[in-house]
Amino acid sequence: MDAKLALCQAAMMLALAGACGAAETTAPLSAAARYDVFRNGWRVAVVSETFEAKDGAYRIVSESRAVGLLALVEKHTLRFVSSGVLTPSGLRPQHFEGKRSDADSRQVRADFDWQTGQLTIVRLPTAPRSKRRWRRKSTATTPISLCLRASCAY
């Protein structure tokens, strides 16, 4: 999976998590889900997701692994981790990391600097254009739209 798709998925995951966190009900301290992914009627992957909240912080982990025939060509497990702070208006991400597996050195990291409105994305291993920074131009720009704009630039 390339960095653009990984960041777009992360942005969607953060947007959904933020919308869920903004609800009037009390957020759970932990939750877990496991589901199958189908394409054209074929089961192609299994996804496991966990959410944990403790001491005003949260952590979301999403792991996907191919099954069936796809597992013959895609042997790496995809892992996305988002962590940040719980706020009254929802989740406020501070760090995101996406990688295939410990055996694969390719990964992407994003750090959110809320005070300066800056998002820094780093792709590893280091390559030309592997580190980019984006600054919010106005308060109307949401962090999720900033992340989506940054991921689509790759």
Secondary structure, DSSP 8 states (H G I E B T S, - for coil): --HHHHHHHHHHHHHHHHHHHTSSS---SEEEEEEEEEETTEEEEEEEEEEEEETTEEEEEEEEEE-TTHHHH--S-EEEEEEEEEETTEEEEEEEEEES-TT---EEEEEEETTTTEEEEEEES--TT-EEEEE-SSTTS-HHHHHHHHHHT-
